[in-house]
Amino acid sequence: PRLTGDFGFQEVTISSITASDPTPNDDVFSVGDKITINFNVLTNRGFTTTGLVYTLTQVQLDNLFTYSQSIGRTYTGVWTTERQIVITISDVTGAGPPGIGIFRMTVKASGELRNTPAACAPSTATSPVLAGEWGVCSMTIVSLVADDPTNFNMAYSTNDTITVQFSQPTTLAGFALNQVLTKQQVDTIFAFSVSAGASYTGSWTARDAFVITA
């Protein structure tokens, strides 16, 4: 017959690490975001638990893992099962940030993470690259309003304005409130279905409103 059985216990490896945002108000690494680590087998949870307490402090996480990019100043974790840890970010100051498709985590041998019952050597596994996303931006343009401050004519002409209203506050695309932007700078923010003219300027009048002036 064919060979059955095994030549020993399977060592602990990281099957996947996945980014998620439980409140997807943005698509960037931010407070409340989570990293879920899945292992290939049931583990002994290393030196990170006491009795039935499965929460992990930042010190315990750092004793268990190294990170290819910083995941911020403050974070905690929890063993949701013997095969899964979920890390929650509470302060992103100094974060890499961990990049989707780039970031990896490695188990430290000193963390004593083994299979259960413990029969293999402590894991030193490196994860696959980070999958998932840091949220989906739900911001939309809710209105476009044309105006002629002089009411001089009915045609699109010099000094006419177009006000772009967004559904929520923005990052200002890296510019400052009330900063007058050149046509070239405006064009880095917007694409127009028809030309807005050979020359125009723009300005963020609020974090959720942008005015283009012909």
CYANA upper distance limits for C-alpha pairs under 8 A (distance plus 0.5 A):
  9 PHE  CA    115 ASN  CA      8.42
  9 PHE  CA    119 ALA  CA      7.04
  9 PHE  CA    120 CYS  CA      6.67
 10 GLN  CA     41 VAL  CA      8.23
 10 GLN  CA    115 ASN  CA      7.94
 10 GLN  CA    120 CYS  CA      7.54
 11 GLU  CA     41 VAL  CA      8.49
 11 GLU  CA    114 ARG  CA      7.43
 11 GLU  CA    115 ASN  CA      6.91
 11 GLU  CA    120 CYS  CA      6.12
 11 GLU  CA    121 ALA  CA      7.49
 11 GLU  CA    122 PRO  CA      8.44
 11 GLU  CA    123 SER  CA      7.22
 12 VAL  CA     39 PHE  CA      7.20
 12 VAL  CA     40 ASN  CA      6.80
 12 VAL  CA     41 VAL  CA      6.71
 12 VAL  CA     43 THR  CA      7.69
 12 VAL  CA    113 LEU  CA      7.94
 12 VAL  CA    114 ARG  CA      6.52
 12 VAL  CA    115 ASN  CA      6.44
 12 VAL  CA    122 PRO  CA      8.37
 12 VAL  CA    123 SER  CA      6.07
 12 VAL  CA    125 ALA  CA      7.76
 13 THR  CA     39 PHE  CA      6.24
 13 THR  CA     40 ASN  CA      6.21
 13 THR  CA     41 VAL  CA      8.26
 13 THR  CA    123 SER  CA      7.37
 13 THR  CA    124 THR  CA      8.43
 13 THR  CA    125 ALA  CA      5.71
 13 THR  CA    126 THR  CA      7.92
 13 THR  CA    127 SER  CA      8.00
 14 ILE  CA     37 ILE  CA      7.54
 14 ILE  CA     38 ASN  CA      6.42
 14 ILE  CA     39 PHE  CA      4.98
 14 ILE  CA     40 ASN  CA      6.65
 14 ILE  CA    125 ALA  CA      6.93
 14 ILE  CA    126 THR  CA      7.22
 14 ILE  CA    127 SER  CA      5.54
 14 ILE  CA    128 PRO  CA      7.88
 15 SER  CA     37 ILE  CA      8.25
 15 SER  CA     38 ASN  CA      5.98
 15 SER  CA     39 PHE  CA      5.64
 15 SER  CA     40 ASN  CA      5.97
 15 SER  CA    127 SER  CA      7.30
 15 SER  CA    128 PRO  CA      7.64
 16 SER  CA     36 THR  CA      8.47
 16 SER  CA     37 ILE  CA      6.49
 16 SER  CA     38 ASN  CA      5.83
 16 SER  CA     39 PHE  CA      7.72
 16 SER  CA    127 SER  CA      6.88
 16 SER  CA    128 PRO  CA      6.45
 16 SER  CA    129 VAL  CA      8.26
 16 SER  CA    130 LEU  CA      7.94
 16 SER  CA    131 ALA  CA      8.22
 17 ILE  CA     35 ILE  CA      7.03
 17 ILE  CA     36 THR  CA      5.94
 17 ILE  CA     37 ILE  CA      5.05
 17 ILE  CA     38 ASN  CA      6.88
 17 ILE  CA    104 ARG  CA      8.43
 17 ILE  CA    127 SER  CA      7.41
 17 ILE  CA    128 PRO  CA      7.48
 17 ILE  CA    129 VAL  CA      7.60
 17 ILE  CA    130 LEU  CA      5.75
 17 ILE  CA    131 ALA  CA      6.81
 18 THR  CA     35 ILE  CA      5.99
 18 THR  CA     36 THR  CA      5.63
 18 THR  CA     37 ILE  CA      7.24
 18 THR  CA    130 LEU  CA      6.06
 18 THR  CA    131 ALA  CA      5.19
 18 THR  CA    132 GLY  CA      5.59
 18 THR  CA    133 GLU  CA      8.25
 19 ALA  CA     33 ASP  CA      7.89
 19 ALA  CA     34 LYS  CA      6.32
 19 ALA  CA     35 ILE  CA      5.23
 19 ALA  CA     36 THR  CA      7.10
 19 ALA  CA    100 ILE  CA      8.22
 19 ALA  CA    130 LEU  CA      7.26
 19 ALA  CA    131 ALA  CA      6.58
 19 ALA  CA    132 GLY  CA      5.21
 19 ALA  CA    133 GLU  CA      5.74
 19 ALA  CA    134 TRP  CA      6.50
 20 SER  CA     33 ASP  CA      6.41
 20 SER  CA     34 LYS  CA      5.77
 20 SER  CA     35 ILE  CA      6.99
 20 SER  CA     36 THR  CA      8.48
 20 SER  CA    132 GLY  CA      6.68
 20 SER  CA    133 GLU  CA      6.05
 20 SER  CA    134 TRP  CA      5.81
 20 SER  CA    135 GLY  CA      6.95
 21 ASP  CA     32 GLY  CA      7.37
 21 ASP  CA     33 ASP  CA      5.12
 21 ASP  CA     34 LYS  CA      6.74
 21 ASP  CA    133 GLU  CA      7.90
 21 ASP  CA    134 TRP  CA      5.82
 21 ASP  CA    135 GLY  CA      5.50
 22 PRO  CA     32 GLY  CA      7.79
 22 PRO  CA     33 ASP  CA      7.29
 22 PRO  CA     34 LYS  CA      8.36
 22 PRO  CA    135 GLY  CA      8.35
 23 THR  CA     32 GLY  CA      8.33
 23 THR  CA    135 GLY  CA      8.03
 24 PRO  CA    134 TRP  CA      8.07
 24 PRO  CA    135 GLY  CA      4.96
 24 PRO  CA    136 VAL  CA      6.14
 24 PRO  CA    137 CYS  CA      7.30
 24 PRO  CA    138 SER  CA      8.21
 25 ASN  CA    135 GLY  CA      7.35
 25 ASN  CA    136 VAL  CA      7.48
 25 ASN  CA    137 CYS  CA      6.40
 25 ASN  CA    138 SER  CA      6.89
 26 ASP  CA    134 TRP  CA      7.98
 26 ASP  CA    135 GLY  CA      6.11
 26 ASP  CA    136 VAL  CA      6.34
 26 ASP  CA    137 CYS  CA      4.97
 26 ASP  CA    138 SER  CA      7.55
 27 ASP  CA    133 GLU  CA      7.87
 27 ASP  CA    134 TRP  CA      5.60
 27 ASP  CA    135 GLY  CA      4.83
 27 ASP  CA    136 VAL  CA      5.36
 27 ASP  CA    137 CYS  CA      5.57
 28 VAL  CA    134 TRP  CA      5.87
 28 VAL  CA    135 GLY  CA      7.32
 29 PHE  CA     33 ASP  CA      7.13
 29 PHE  CA     92 VAL  CA      8.03
 29 PHE  CA     97 PRO  CA      7.04
 29 PHE  CA     98 PRO  CA      8.15
 29 PHE  CA    134 TRP  CA      6.01
 30 SER  CA     89 ILE  CA      7.88
 30 SER  CA     91 ASP  CA      8.21
 30 SER  CA     92 VAL  CA      6.56
 30 SER  CA    134 TRP  CA      8.29
 31 VAL  CA     89 ILE  CA      5.91
 31 VAL  CA     90 SER  CA      5.47
 31 VAL  CA     91 ASP  CA      6.29
 31 VAL  CA     92 VAL  CA      6.79
 32 GLY  CA     88 THR  CA      6.47
 32 GLY  CA     89 ILE  CA      5.75
 32 GLY  CA     90 SER  CA      6.43
 33 ASP  CA     88 THR  CA      6.44
 33 ASP  CA     89 ILE  CA      6.08
 33 ASP  CA    134 TRP  CA      7.24
 34 LYS  CA     86 VAL  CA      7.09
 34 LYS  CA     87 ILE  CA      5.89
 34 LYS  CA     88 THR  CA      5.07
 34 LYS  CA     89 ILE  CA      6.74
 35 ILE  CA     86 VAL  CA      6.23
 35 ILE  CA     87 ILE  CA      5.58
 35 ILE  CA     88 THR  CA      7.22
 36 THR  CA     84 GLN  CA      7.56
 36 THR  CA     85 ILE  CA      6.34
 36 THR  CA     86 VAL  CA      4.91
 36 THR  CA     87 ILE  CA      6.81
 37 ILE  CA     84 GLN  CA      6.07
 37 ILE  CA     85 ILE  CA      5.64
 37 ILE  CA     86 VAL  CA      6.76
 38 ASN  CA     83 ARG  CA      6.32
 38 ASN  CA     84 GLN  CA      5.15
 38 ASN  CA     85 ILE  CA      7.25
 39 PHE  CA     43 THR  CA      8.41
 39 PHE  CA     83 ARG  CA      5.47
 39 PHE  CA     84 GLN  CA      6.69
 40 ASN  CA     83 ARG  CA      7.48
 41 VAL  CA     83 ARG  CA      6.64
 41 VAL  CA    115 ASN  CA      7.10
 42 LEU  CA     82 GLU  CA      5.65
 42 LEU  CA     83 ARG  CA      5.53
 42 LEU  CA    115 ASN  CA      6.31
 42 LEU  CA    116 THR  CA      6.49
 43 THR  CA     82 GLU  CA      5.86
 43 THR  CA     83 ARG  CA      6.58
 43 THR  CA    113 LEU  CA      7.25
 43 THR  CA    114 ARG  CA      6.05
 43 THR  CA    115 ASN  CA      4.76
 43 THR  CA    116 THR  CA      5.55
 43 THR  CA    117 PRO  CA      8.37
 43 THR  CA    118 ALA  CA      8.38
 44 ASN  CA     82 GLU  CA      7.55
 44 ASN  CA    113 LEU  CA      6.82
 44 ASN  CA    114 ARG  CA      6.16
 44 ASN  CA    115 ASN  CA      6.26
 44 ASN  CA    116 THR  CA      5.56
 44 ASN  CA    117 PRO  CA      7.44
 44 ASN  CA    118 ALA  CA      7.12
 45 ARG  CA     49 THR  CA      7.16
 45 ARG  CA     79 TRP  CA      8.25
 45 ARG  CA     82 GLU  CA      7.04
 45 ARG  CA    113 LEU  CA      6.43
 45 ARG  CA    114 ARG  CA      7.91
 46 GLY  CA     64 LEU  CA      8.35
 46 GLY  CA    111 GLY  CA      6.18
 46 GLY  CA    112 GLU  CA      5.29
 46 GLY  CA    113 LEU  CA      4.51
 46 GLY  CA    114 ARG  CA      7.02
 47 PHE  CA    111 GLY  CA      6.49
 47 PHE  CA    112 GLU  CA      6.79
 47 PHE  CA    113 LEU  CA      7.85
 48 THR  CA     54 TYR  CA      8.16
 48 THR  CA     56 LEU  CA      7.06
 48 THR  CA     60 GLN  CA      6.37
 48 THR  CA     61 LEU  CA      8.33
 48 THR  CA     64 LEU  CA      8.34
 48 THR  CA    111 GLY  CA      8.33
 49 THR  CA     53 VAL  CA      6.37
 49 THR  CA     54 TYR  CA      5.92
 49 THR  CA     55 THR  CA      7.77
 49 THR  CA     56 LEU  CA      7.96
 50 THR  CA     54 TYR  CA      7.79
 54 TYR  CA     78 VAL  CA      6.18
 54 TYR  CA     79 TRP  CA      5.78
 54 TYR  CA     80 THR  CA      8.18
 55 THR  CA     76 THR  CA      8.19
 55 THR  CA     77 GLY  CA      6.34
 55 THR  CA     78 VAL  CA      4.72
 55 THR  CA     79 TRP  CA      6.87
 56 LEU  CA     60 GLN  CA      6.28
 56 LEU  CA     61 LEU  CA      6.84
 56 LEU  CA     76 THR  CA      6.26
 56 LEU  CA     77 GLY  CA      5.11
 56 LEU  CA     78 VAL  CA      5.86
 56 LEU  CA     79 TRP  CA      8.10
 57 THR  CA     61 LEU  CA      6.80
 57 THR  CA     75 TYR  CA      8.05
 57 THR  CA     76 THR  CA      5.58
 57 THR  CA     77 GLY  CA      6.96
 58 GLN  CA     62 ASP  CA      6.59
 58 GLN  CA     74 THR  CA      7.39
 58 GLN  CA     75 TYR  CA      6.16
 58 GLN  CA     76 THR  CA      5.69
 58 GLN  CA     77 GLY  CA      7.95
 59 VAL  CA     63 ASN  CA      6.61
 60 GLN  CA     64 LEU  CA      6.81
 61 LEU  CA     65 PHE  CA      6.53
 61 LEU  CA     76 THR  CA      7.96
 61 LEU  CA     77 GLY  CA      7.67
 62 ASP  CA     66 THR  CA      7.02
 63 ASN  CA    108 LYS  CA      7.58
 63 ASN  CA    110 SER  CA      7.79
 63 ASN  CA    111 GLY  CA      6.41
 64 LEU  CA    107 VAL  CA      6.28
 64 LEU  CA    108 LYS  CA      5.86
 64 LEU  CA    109 ALA  CA      8.43
 64 LEU  CA    110 SER  CA      7.77
 64 LEU  CA    111 GLY  CA      5.12
 64 LEU  CA    113 LEU  CA      8.30
 65 PHE  CA    105 MET  CA      6.86
 65 PHE  CA    106 THR  CA      5.91
 65 PHE  CA    107 VAL  CA      5.11
 65 PHE  CA    108 LYS  CA      5.98
 65 PHE  CA    111 GLY  CA      8.32
 66 THR  CA    105 MET  CA      6.23
 66 THR  CA    106 THR  CA      5.72
 66 THR  CA    107 VAL  CA      7.06
 66 THR  CA    108 LYS  CA      7.41
 67 TYR  CA     71 ILE  CA      8.10
 67 TYR  CA    103 PHE  CA      8.06
 67 TYR  CA    104 ARG  CA      6.72
 67 TYR  CA    105 MET  CA      5.25
 67 TYR  CA    106 THR  CA      7.09
 68 SER  CA     98 PRO  CA      8.38
 68 SER  CA    103 PHE  CA      6.25
 68 SER  CA    104 ARG  CA      5.92
 68 SER  CA    105 MET  CA      6.76
 69 GLN  CA     95 ALA  CA      7.76
 69 GLN  CA     96 GLY  CA      5.52
 69 GLN  CA     97 PRO  CA      7.08
 69 GLN  CA     98 PRO  CA      5.95
 69 GLN  CA    103 PHE  CA      6.77
 69 GLN  CA    104 ARG  CA      8.24
 70 SER  CA     94 GLY  CA      7.43
 70 SER  CA     95 ALA  CA      5.20
 70 SER  CA     96 GLY  CA      5.28
 70 SER  CA     97 PRO  CA      6.90
 70 SER  CA     98 PRO  CA      7.14
 71 ILE  CA     75 TYR  CA      8.46
 71 ILE  CA     89 ILE  CA      8.09
 71 ILE  CA     92 VAL  CA      7.25
 71 ILE  CA     94 GLY  CA      8.28
 71 ILE  CA     95 ALA  CA      5.34
 71 ILE  CA     96 GLY  CA      6.90
 71 ILE  CA     97 PRO  CA      6.78
 71 ILE  CA     98 PRO  CA      6.65
 72 GLY  CA     89 ILE  CA      7.75
 72 GLY  CA     91 ASP  CA      6.38
 72 GLY  CA     92 VAL  CA      4.59
 72 GLY  CA     93 THR  CA      5.73
 72 GLY  CA     94 GLY  CA      5.83
 72 GLY  CA     95 ALA  CA      4.57
 72 GLY  CA     96 GLY  CA      7.97
 72 GLY  CA     97 PRO  CA      8.15
 73 ARG  CA     90 SER  CA      8.45
 73 ARG  CA     91 ASP  CA      5.90
 73 ARG  CA     92 VAL  CA      6.31
 73 ARG  CA     93 THR  CA      5.86
 73 ARG  CA     94 GLY  CA      6.80
 73 ARG  CA     95 ALA  CA      7.64
 74 THR  CA     89 ILE  CA      6.92
 74 THR  CA     90 SER  CA      5.93
 74 THR  CA     91 ASP  CA      5.38
 74 THR  CA     92 VAL  CA      7.57
 75 TYR  CA     87 ILE  CA      7.29
 75 TYR  CA     88 THR  CA      6.13
 75 TYR  CA     89 ILE  CA      4.96
 75 TYR  CA     90 SER  CA      5.79
 75 TYR  CA     91 ASP  CA      7.36
 76 THR  CA     87 ILE  CA      6.15
 76 THR  CA     88 THR  CA      6.04
 76 THR  CA     89 ILE  CA      7.29
 76 THR  CA     90 SER  CA      8.29
 77 GLY  CA     85 ILE  CA      7.10
 77 GLY  CA     86 VAL  CA      5.93
 77 GLY  CA     87 ILE  CA      4.64
 77 GLY  CA     88 THR  CA      6.50
 78 VAL  CA     85 ILE  CA      6.05
 78 VAL  CA     86 VAL  CA      6.00
 78 VAL  CA     87 ILE  CA      7.17
 79 TRP  CA     83 ARG  CA      8.32
 79 TRP  CA     84 GLN  CA      6.33
 79 TRP  CA     85 ILE  CA      5.00
 79 TRP  CA     86 VAL  CA      7.13
 80 THR  CA     84 GLN  CA      6.20
 80 THR  CA     85 ILE  CA      6.40
 80 THR  CA     86 VAL  CA      7.46
 81 THR  CA     85 ILE  CA      7.78
 98 PRO  CA    102 ILE  CA      7.81
 98 PRO  CA    103 PHE  CA      5.71
 99 GLY  CA    103 PHE  CA      5.71
 99 GLY  CA    130 LEU  CA      7.66
100 ILE  CA    129 VAL  CA      7.80
100 ILE  CA    130 LEU  CA      5.64
100 ILE  CA    131 ALA  CA      6.24
100 ILE  CA    132 GLY  CA      7.49
100 ILE  CA    133 GLU  CA      7.29
101 GLY  CA    129 VAL  CA      5.60
101 GLY  CA    130 LEU  CA      5.66
101 GLY  CA    131 ALA  CA      6.58
102 ILE  CA    129 VAL  CA      5.93
102 ILE  CA    130 LEU  CA      6.78
103 PHE  CA    129 VAL  CA      5.97
103 PHE  CA    130 LEU  CA      5.86
104 ARG  CA    126 THR  CA      7.43
104 ARG  CA    127 SER  CA      6.07
104 ARG  CA    128 PRO  CA      6.82
104 ARG  CA    129 VAL  CA      5.62
104 ARG  CA    130 LEU  CA      6.71
105 MET  CA    126 THR  CA      6.26
105 MET  CA    127 SER  CA      5.89
106 THR  CA    124 THR  CA      6.97
106 THR  CA    125 ALA  CA      6.12
106 THR  CA    126 THR  CA      4.66
106 THR  CA    127 SER  CA      6.68
107 VAL  CA    111 GLY  CA      7.81
107 VAL  CA    113 LEU  CA      8.30
107 VAL  CA    123 SER  CA      6.66
107 VAL  CA    124 THR  CA      5.24
107 VAL  CA    125 ALA  CA      5.90
107 VAL  CA    126 THR  CA      6.95
108 LYS  CA    112 GLU  CA      8.14
108 LYS  CA    123 SER  CA      7.49
108 LYS  CA    124 THR  CA      5.94
109 ALA  CA    113 LEU  CA      7.77
109 ALA  CA    122 PRO  CA      5.78
109 ALA  CA    123 SER  CA      6.25
109 ALA  CA    124 THR  CA      5.86
110 SER  CA    122 PRO  CA      8.13
111 GLY  CA    122 PRO  CA      7.98
112 GLU  CA    122 PRO  CA      5.36
112 GLU  CA    123 SER  CA      7.50
113 LEU  CA    122 PRO  CA      5.71
113 LEU  CA    123 SER  CA      6.06
114 ARG  CA    118 ALA  CA      6.00
114 ARG  CA    119 ALA  CA      7.73
114 ARG  CA    120 CYS  CA      6.58
114 ARG  CA    121 ALA  CA      6.98
114 ARG  CA    122 PRO  CA      5.61
114 ARG  CA    123 SER  CA      6.56
115 ASN  CA    119 ALA  CA      7.00
115 ASN  CA    120 CYS  CA      6.90
139 MET  CA    166 PHE  CA      7.39
139 MET  CA    167 SER  CA      6.16
139 MET  CA    168 GLN  CA      6.64
140 THR  CA    166 PHE  CA      6.23
140 THR  CA    167 SER  CA      5.89
140 THR  CA    168 GLN  CA      8.32
141 ILE  CA    164 VAL  CA      7.42
141 ILE  CA    165 GLN  CA      6.30
141 ILE  CA    166 PHE  CA      4.94
141 ILE  CA    167 SER  CA      6.58
142 VAL  CA    164 VAL  CA      8.40
142 VAL  CA    165 GLN  CA      6.21
142 VAL  CA    166 PHE  CA      6.02
142 VAL  CA    167 SER  CA      6.32
143 SER  CA    163 THR  CA      8.38
143 SER  CA    164 VAL  CA      6.58
143 SER  CA    165 GLN  CA      5.74
143 SER  CA    166 PHE  CA      7.80
144 LEU  CA    162 ILE  CA      7.00
144 LEU  CA    163 THR  CA      6.11
144 LEU  CA    164 VAL  CA      5.39
144 LEU  CA    165 GLN  CA      7.01
145 VAL  CA    162 ILE  CA      5.94
145 VAL  CA    163 THR  CA      5.58
145 VAL  CA    164 VAL  CA      7.29
146 ALA  CA    160 ASP  CA      7.87
146 ALA  CA    161 THR  CA      6.22
146 ALA  CA    162 ILE  CA      5.02
146 ALA  CA    163 THR  CA      7.01
147 ASP  CA    160 ASP  CA      6.31
147 ASP  CA    161 THR  CA      5.72
147 ASP  CA    162 ILE  CA      6.92
148 ASP  CA    152 PHE  CA      8.00
148 ASP  CA    159 ASN  CA      7.57
148 ASP  CA    160 ASP  CA      5.11
148 ASP  CA    161 THR  CA      6.91
149 PRO  CA    159 ASN  CA      7.81
149 PRO  CA    160 ASP  CA      7.09
149 PRO  CA    161 THR  CA      8.37
156 TYR  CA    160 ASP  CA      6.96
157 SER  CA    214 ALA  CA      7.18
158 THR  CA    213 THR  CA      8.33
158 THR  CA    214 ALA  CA      5.54
159 ASN  CA    213 THR  CA      6.17
159 ASN  CA    214 ALA  CA      5.47
160 ASP  CA    213 THR  CA      6.33
160 ASP  CA    214 ALA  CA      5.95
161 THR  CA    211 VAL  CA      7.00
161 THR  CA    212 ILE  CA      5.93
161 THR  CA    213 THR  CA      4.99
161 THR  CA    214 ALA  CA      6.74
162 ILE  CA    211 VAL  CA      6.17
162 ILE  CA    212 ILE  CA      5.62
162 ILE  CA    213 THR  CA      7.17
163 THR  CA    209 ALA  CA      7.39
163 THR  CA    210 PHE  CA      6.24
163 THR  CA    211 VAL  CA      4.91
163 THR  CA    212 ILE  CA      6.87
164 VAL  CA    209 ALA  CA      6.15
164 VAL  CA    210 PHE  CA      5.57
164 VAL  CA    211 VAL  CA      6.68
164 VAL  CA    212 ILE  CA      8.49
165 GLN  CA    208 ASP  CA      6.54
165 GLN  CA    209 ALA  CA      5.20
165 GLN  CA    210 PHE  CA      7.17
166 PHE  CA    170 THR  CA      8.48
166 PHE  CA    208 ASP  CA      5.51
166 PHE  CA    209 ALA  CA      6.64
167 SER  CA    208 ASP  CA      7.48
168 GLN  CA    208 ASP  CA      6.24
169 PRO  CA    207 ARG  CA      5.37
169 PRO  CA    208 ASP  CA      4.98
170 THR  CA    207 ARG  CA      5.92
170 THR  CA    208 ASP  CA      6.32
171 THR  CA    207 ARG  CA      7.68
172 LEU  CA    176 ALA  CA      7.10
172 LEU  CA    177 LEU  CA      7.89
172 LEU  CA    204 TRP  CA      7.40
172 LEU  CA    207 ARG  CA      6.77
173 ALA  CA    189 ILE  CA      7.52
175 PHE  CA    179 GLN  CA      7.53
176 ALA  CA    204 TRP  CA      7.76
177 LEU  CA    203 SER  CA      7.67
177 LEU  CA    204 TRP  CA      5.62
177 LEU  CA    205 THR  CA      6.60
177 LEU  CA    206 ALA  CA      7.04
177 LEU  CA    207 ARG  CA      7.77
178 ASN  CA    203 SER  CA      5.87
178 ASN  CA    204 TRP  CA      5.81
178 ASN  CA    205 THR  CA      5.97
178 ASN  CA    206 ALA  CA      8.42
179 GLN  CA    203 SER  CA      6.17
179 GLN  CA    204 TRP  CA      7.41
180 VAL  CA    201 THR  CA      7.11
180 VAL  CA    202 GLY  CA      6.29
180 VAL  CA    203 SER  CA      5.59
181 LEU  CA    185 GLN  CA      6.15
181 LEU  CA    186 VAL  CA      6.71
181 LEU  CA    201 THR  CA      5.96
181 LEU  CA    202 GLY  CA      5.47
181 LEU  CA    203 SER  CA      6.46
182 THR  CA    186 VAL  CA      6.71
182 THR  CA    200 TYR  CA      7.47
182 THR  CA    201 THR  CA      5.47
182 THR  CA    202 GLY  CA      7.23
183 LYS  CA    187 ASP  CA      6.59
183 LYS  CA    199 SER  CA      6.76
183 LYS  CA    200 TYR  CA      5.85
183 LYS  CA    201 THR  CA      5.83
183 LYS  CA    202 GLY  CA      7.89
184 GLN  CA    188 THR  CA      7.14
185 GLN  CA    189 ILE  CA      7.57
186 VAL  CA    190 PHE  CA      6.84
186 VAL  CA    201 THR  CA      7.46
186 VAL  CA    202 GLY  CA      6.62
187 ASP  CA    191 ALA  CA      6.87
192 PHE  CA    196 ALA  CA      7.60
196 ALA  CA    200 TYR  CA      8.06
196 ALA  CA    214 ALA  CA      8.06
197 GLY  CA    214 ALA  CA      7.64
199 SER  CA    214 ALA  CA      7.07
200 TYR  CA    212 ILE  CA      7.35
200 TYR  CA    213 THR  CA      6.06
200 TYR  CA    214 ALA  CA      4.94
201 THR  CA    212 ILE  CA      6.26
201 THR  CA    213 THR  CA      5.82
201 THR  CA    214 ALA  CA      7.15
202 GLY  CA    210 PHE  CA      7.49
202 GLY  CA    211 VAL  CA      6.03
202 GLY  CA    212 ILE  CA      4.78
202 GLY  CA    213 THR  CA      6.47
203 SER  CA    210 PHE  CA      6.16
203 SER  CA    211 VAL  CA      5.93
203 SER  CA    212 ILE  CA      7.17
204 TRP  CA    208 ASP  CA      8.30
204 TRP  CA    209 ALA  CA      6.40
204 TRP  CA    210 PHE  CA      4.90
204 TRP  CA    211 VAL  CA      6.92
205 THR  CA    209 ALA  CA      6.24
205 THR  CA    210 PHE  CA      6.31
205 THR  CA    211 VAL  CA      7.33
206 ALA  CA    210 PHE  CA      7.52
